[in-house]
Amino acid sequence: MGRSGAVTFKGTPLTLAGKALAVGDAAPDFKLHYYKDGLKELTLADLKGKPTLLSVVPSLDTPVCAIQTKKFNESVAALGDKINAVTVSLDLPFAQARFCGAEGIANMRVGSDYQDRNFGNSYGTLIEELKILSRAIFVLDGAGKVAYVEYVPEVASEPNYEPALAAVKSLA
């Protein structure tokens, strides 16, 4: 059940797998992987109890994705442990860890959807033609309900940072 033309990449229309989430929806469960002294799993259950910012990017090895991750990392620093903040991509967990170390990303966790793309399919962000995630932002409340969502219409563009940050701050 793809959403044809849901996003573009440098003007070319592309199809997103799955359905679009909306404010008020229960956030779908997921299993992401990250590297910290070995491969570890990160699930929705691990994040419940605090508001969560999920920043979805195609690849941390691209300029716009790096900018997005750095901006959110800086912006959520003041919130400390009041929220969860996670960057999600299909980059391997080892590459994500290398990027975070090289760029000083300390306030965002990273999660890789590389194994089975369950996040991309459940959150409606997997680009069928390219097999990468599209750019999107989700803010979840502490119970796991979607409080804010943005599917960035042009994959090569940055998201609207302020509304996403306002949403997570209002829940903190």
Disulfide bonds with the S-S distance in Angstrom:
none
